[in-house]
Amino acid sequence: MTSSTPDASKPMPAAEQPDHLRFHRPHAHLSPTFGEGWFALKAEAFARFFGTPLFLGAQTLVVAIWIIINVTGVVKFDIYPFILLNLAFSLQAAYAAPLILLAQTRQAERDKAHADADAQHREALAMANEQRQTIAADCATQMLELLKQNTELTSLTKELTERIEVLTSQLHKKLLQEKQQE
């Protein structure tokens, strides 16, 4: 015995499964911020590392140690106004700013692409919903037409039944009269 409803425990064939990411696939090339290569992955990891508590804590620790060992005289490779430390900060800022801006720009592109894909998905859902509503309205109209036809058939059946009853009654009377005349 076959059922008209699909069995939830059986997986759907691959051809029948809906592709939930069909609107996002055209934008898949935007996923990695800096590309797919080794340098790109390291650059993205570095850009993501900025601003983390670990980075801020480590930088603060390095700067504190740098200042302490130069002020106390343990080592004097960068005496007070700490020109080498300022140079290191400038170099860090020179590399960090473009990496962060690039990451933000690419993230904005990804966000826009995902928003576009989501809008396309919502539009597809709206169109499918309209189609379902149209089909439902057509079905309702067909049901009303069938109900009218059923009502007409019921009335016709009633009329025919009444007519048969009258004819049966007339025939019965006629047969009784003939029997009495014999």
C-alpha positions in Angstrom: 0.0 0.0 0.0 1.5 3.3 -1.0 0.9 6.6 0.7 0.4 9.9 -1.1 2.3 11.8 1.7 6.1 11.6 1.8 7.6 9.6 4.7 9.5 12.0 7.0 12.0 9.2 8.0 13.2 8.6 4.5 15.6 11.2 3.0 14.4 13.0 -0.2 16.2 12.3 -3.4 18.9 15.0 -4.2 16.9 16.2 -7.2 13.8 16.9 -5.0 15.6 18.6 -2.1 15.3 22.4 -2.2 18.5 24.4 -2.4 18.2 26.7 0.6 21.3 28.7 -0.4 20.4 29.2 -4.1 20.2 33.0 -3.6 23.6 33.1 -1.8 25.6 31.0 -4.2 26.3 33.8 -6.7 28.0 35.7 -3.8 30.1 32.8 -2.5 33.3 34.5 -3.9 32.9 37.2 -1.3 33.1 34.9 1.7 36.8 35.0 2.4 37.7 38.6 3.1 41.2 38.6 1.5 40.9 35.7 -0.9 41.7 32.0 -0.5 45.6 32.0 -0.4 47.9 31.5 2.5 48.7 35.2 2.7 45.0 36.1 2.5 44.1 33.7 5.4 47.0 35.1 7.5 46.0 38.7 6.7 42.4 38.1 7.7 43.4 36.3 10.9 45.7 39.3 11.7 42.9 41.8 11.0 40.5 39.9 13.1 43.1 39.7 16.0 43.2 43.5 16.3 40.8 44.7 18.9 40.5 41.4 20.8 41.2 41.4 24.5 44.1 39.1 24.0 45.8 41.6 21.6 45.1 44.6 23.8 46.4 42.8 26.9 49.5 41.5 25.1 50.3 45.0 23.6 49.8 46.6 27.0 52.1 44.1 28.6 54.8 44.5 26.0 54.7 48.4 26.3 54.8 48.2 30.1 57.8 45.9 30.0 59.5 48.0 27.3 59.1 51.2 29.4 60.1 49.5 32.7 63.3 48.0 31.4 64.3 51.3 29.7 63.4 53.6 32.7 65.0 51.4 35.4 68.2 51.1 33.4 68.2 47.3 33.0 68.7 47.8 29.2 68.9 51.2 27.5 68.1 50.6 23.9 65.2 53.2 23.8 65.6 56.0 26.4 62.9 58.4 27.3 60.9 59.8 24.9 60.8 56.2 23.6 61.3 57.1 19.9 61.7 53.4 18.9 58.5 52.5 20.7 56.7 55.4 18.9 58.2 54.1 15.6 56.8 50.6 16.4 53.4 52.0 17.1 53.5 54.1 13.9 54.5 51.0 11.9 51.7 49.0 13.5 49.2 51.7 12.7 50.5 51.9 9.1 49.7 48.2 8.6 46.7 47.8 10.8 44.6 50.7 9.4 44.6 49.4 5.8 44.0 45.9 6.9 41.0 46.9 9.0 39.6 49.2 6.3 39.9 46.4 3.8 38.2 44.0 6.1 35.4 46.5 6.7 35.0 47.1 3.0 34.8 43.5 2.2 32.5 42.8 5.1 30.2 45.6 3.8 30.2 43.9 0.4 29.3 40.6 1.9 26.6 42.1 4.0 25.1 43.8 0.9 25.3 40.6 -1.1 23.6 38.7 1.7 20.9 41.4 2.0 20.3 41.2 -1.7 20.1 37.4 -1.6 17.7 37.6 1.4 15.6 40.1 -0.5 15.5 37.7 -3.5 14.5 34.9 -1.2 11.7 36.9 0.4 10.5 37.9 -3.1 10.5 34.3 -4.2 8.6 33.4 -1.1 6.1 36.2 -1.7 5.6 35.0 -5.3 5.1 31.4 -4.2 2.6 32.6 -1.6 0.7 34.5 -4.2 0.6 31.4 -6.4 -0.7 29.3 -3.5 -3.4 31.8 -2.8 -4.4 31.9 -6.4 -4.6 28.1 -6.5 -6.6 28.1 -3.2 -9.0 30.6 -4.7 -9.4 28.5 -7.8 -10.0 25.4 -5.6 -12.6 27.3 -3.6 -14.4 28.4 -6.8 -14.3 24.8 -8.1 -15.7 23.6 -4.8 -18.5 26.1 -4.9 -19.3 25.0 -8.5 -19.3 21.4 -7.5 -21.6 22.1 -4.5 -24.0 23.9 -6.8 -24.0 20.9 -9.2 -24.5 18.6 -6.3 -27.5 20.7 -5.1 -29.0 20.6 -8.6 -28.5 16.9 -8.8 -30.1 16.4 -5.4 -33.1 18.5 -6.5 -33.4 16.6 -9.8 -33.2 13.2 -7.9 -35.9 14.4 -5.6 -38.1 15.4 -8.5 -37.6 12.1 -10.2 -38.2 10.2 -7.1 -41.5 12.1 -6.5 -42.5 11.5 -10.2 -41.7 7.8 -9.9 -43.8 7.6 -6.8 -46.7 9.2 -8.5 -46.3 6.9 -11.5 -46.0 3.9 -9.3 -49.2 4.9 -7.5 -51.1 5.5 -10.7 -49.9 2.2 -12.1 -50.9 0.4 -8.9 -54.4 1.9 -9.1 -54.7 1.0 -12.8 -53.7 -2.6 -12.1 -56.1 -2.9 -9.2 -58.9 -1.6 -11.4 -58.1 -4.1 -14.2 -58.0 -6.9 -11.7 -61.4 -5.9 -10.3 -62.9 -5.7 -13.8 -61.9 -9.2 -14.6 
